[in-house]
């Protein structure tokens, strides 16, 4: 928590976060244009942000790309703001960042990472079984279809309308799930994209990474949905209580 406050205390680092909020996945060269500093100075600020968990990085070829990670900020809000605004604050999320993994899907448009105190089996079941997905999804109370290759999974809102449709394209048991992402809540002609869950056992807890690819212009708001889903999934697995919210 101290690292987050320290990182946010510097206007140069806040400017870098603002730039990543507007356009995620920027390289060092891109971010050099944000500050009137040397390349080394920008690298130093990015290192502070990464140490605080406010950004996550991914190396693709010769370039290293930087992504805003909203989950530590959500943790800060839950710890220091929410208790003053509502009777019960949401469960705190224990989060930190460090990612460098190669995939065959190219450069993701969005990344998020969290640590959950649970077994690999429990996390895998929560991400693949329809009844469990329905239990923790922040908006949908019905999910139709377990995650299985070439099979669809539909997320249904309380009013009976379909919010999201996904088709599983790859399953590596207990480690990786790849799916399409069809945002029906944006209309029948909304562009589809792709997402990946990556699971790593971390000695008593699991590291979950979410990657989202091929996000179309105008769909940048997906980041908030992922933050809500990750927070609810974490609470569900650690406490048995999901974080449901009205849309």
NORQUICOR-V492478 format. One record per residue. SS is DSSP state (a for helix, b for strand, c for the rest). D_FIRST is the distance of its C-alpha to the first C-alpha in whole Angstrom. Layout:
BEGIN
ss/d_first
SS/D_FIRST
SS/D_FIRST
END
This chain:
BEGIN
ss/d_first
c/0
a/4
a/5
a/5
a/7
a/9
a/10
a/11
c/13
c/15
a/18
a/19
a/16
a/16
a/20
a/19
a/17
a/20
a/22
a/21
a/21
a/24
c/25
c/23
c/24
b/25
b/26
a/25
a/29
a/28
a/25
a/27
c/29
c/26
c/25
c/28
c/27
c/28
a/27
a/25
a/23
a/22
a/22
a/19
a/17
a/17
a/16
a/13
a/12
a/13
a/11
c/8
c/10
c/11
b/14
b/17
b/20
b/23
b/26
b/30
c/33
c/32
b/29
b/26
b/24
b/21
b/19
b/17
c/14
c/14
a/12
a/8
a/10
a/12
a/9
a/7
a/11
a/12
a/10
a/10
a/14
a/16
a/16
a/18
a/20
c/21
c/22
c/20
c/17
c/17
c/15
c/12
c/11
c/10
c/10
c/10
c/13
c/16
c/20
c/23
c/26
c/29
c/31
c/35
c/33
c/33
c/30
c/27
c/27
b/23
b/21
b/18
b/17
b/15
b/15
b/18
c/19
c/22
c/26
a/27
a/30
a/28
a/26
a/29
a/31
a/28
a/29
a/32
c/34
a/35
a/35
a/31
a/30
a/32
a/30
a/26
c/27
c/26
c/29
b/32
b/33
b/36
b/36
b/39
c/39
c/37
c/36
c/39
b/40
c/42
c/41
b/40
b/37
b/37
b/35
b/36
b/35
c/37
c/39
c/41
c/40
b/38
b/35
b/34
b/37
b/36
b/38
b/37
b/38
b/37
b/35
b/34
c/34
c/31
c/29
b/30
b/31
b/32
b/34
b/35
b/33
b/36
c/34
a/37
a/35
a/36
c/40
c/42
c/42
c/39
c/38
c/37
b/34
b/32
b/29
b/28
b/26
b/25
b/25
b/24
b/24
c/21
c/23
c/22
c/20
b/21
b/19
b/20
b/21
b/22
b/25
b/27
b/30
c/33
c/31
c/34
c/33
c/32
c/30
c/27
c/26
a/26
a/22
a/21
a/23
a/22
a/18
a/20
a/22
a/19
a/17
a/21
a/22
a/19
a/19
a/23
a/23
a/20
a/22
c/25
c/24
c/24
c/22
c/25
c/26
c/29
c/30
END
